[in-house]
Amino acid sequence: MEAELHNTVPNLKERIIAVLNSRKLTYKQLTEYLGVTEEQLDHALEQNTIEIRTLEQISKELRIPLYSFFRHPEETGDSNEHPYYNVNIWAPEEIHMRVENENLRAEIERLRLEIAKKELLIQGLEEQLKKES
């Protein structure tokens, strides 16, 4: 059972990279923020020797709760929690959906602005036609 979980659950580095990708950040940017080399962070993650203060720095930079690194993948958290504290870094598909949703919201806002511009243009043209009539 434990071996099965290990094969299906992304390791800590994979989860961190998934969150970085969703935030449009790179692993290199994270290591620069932490003040370590990529090799040093790789080694700490692979050997499970990463310090809790480093995980805390990562959680702050990625805006995810520190406990996410320790939570079992099947835990969902309390439904009364604020969404910031309910980020599931165990599921890359959830991260993908969040990014997609953010992109769609941005596109909707862009389209709203475009419609507002067009409406102003139409109003201006209608007023100009009224003056000419």
N, C-alpha and C positions, 0 to 999 in steps of 0.2 A: 504494500500500500504506500509506504513512504517513498519507495523507489519510483512508483508510478507518479506520485505528486511531483517529485523532483524532475521527472521527464516532461511534465506538462506545464509546470509553472516556470515562467521566465526567471532567470537569475536576477540578482539585484542590479547588475550592470545593464542588462537588457531592459529592465523596468525603468531605470534612470534614463537610458537613451530614448525610450519610447516617450517619456514625459518631455525630455529635451526637444525631441522632434515636434511634439505637439505645441511647444512654446516657440518653435522656430529658432532654437539655440543649438549649438554644437557641443560635443563632448570636450573639445579643445577650449571653448569659451568657459565651460564649467571648471576645467582644471586651472585656467588662468584666474578665475574668480577665487578658487580655493587656494591658489598660490602653490600648487604642486604640479609635477609633470604628469603627462598621461600615463607613463609607465608606473609612477608611484601610485596613482589612483587605481590603475589596473591591478597592480600587485595587492593592494589593500583589499580590493573587492574580491579578487580570486582567492586570497588566503583567509578571508573573513577576519581581517585584522584592522578593519577601518574603525577609526575612533568615533565615539558617539558625537563629539563636537563637530567632526567633519560631516557626519550624516545630518546634524542640525543645520550646518551651513548650506548643505545641498537642499534640505527641505525649505529653508528660507528663500534661497535663490529660485527654486522651482515652484514656490508657493503651494507646497503640499504639506500635510501634517507629518511630523516626525514619526508618529506611531504607524504610518503607512508602511514603513520599512519592516515593521515587525508583525503586522497583521497577517493572519492566515488568509489565503486567497478566497475562501468561501465566506468569510465574514462580510456582512453588508453594512454594519454600523447602525446606529440609532437613527430612525427616520426623522426624529425631531431635530437632528443636528443641522447646523448651517451648512450649505453645500460646500463651502471652503474646507470644512473638516471631514467631508465625506468623499474624498477623491479616491477612487479605486485604481491604484497603480498596478494592480495585478492583471488587469484586463486591457491589453493593447487595443482591442476593438472599441472599448469604451472611450479611450483617448482619441481614437480615430473619429468616432462619432461626435465627440466634443469639438474637435477641430473643424469637422464638416459643418456642425451647427453654427460655430462662430463665423465661418466663411459665408454661410447662407445668410446669417443676420447682417453681415457687412454688405453683401450683395443687395439685400432687401433695402437697406438704408440708402445705398447708392442709387437704386431705382426710385426710391421715394424722392430723393433730391432732384433727380432727373425729371420726374413728373412735375414737381413743383416749378422747376425752371420752364418747362413746356407750358404749364398753366399760366405763368406770368407772361410768356410770349404771346399766348392766345389772347389774354386780356388786353395786352398792349395793342395787338392787331385789331381786336374788336373795337377798342376805343378810337383807334385811328380811322376805321371804317365809318364809325358814327360821326366823326368830325367831318369827313369827306362827303357824307350824305346830305 
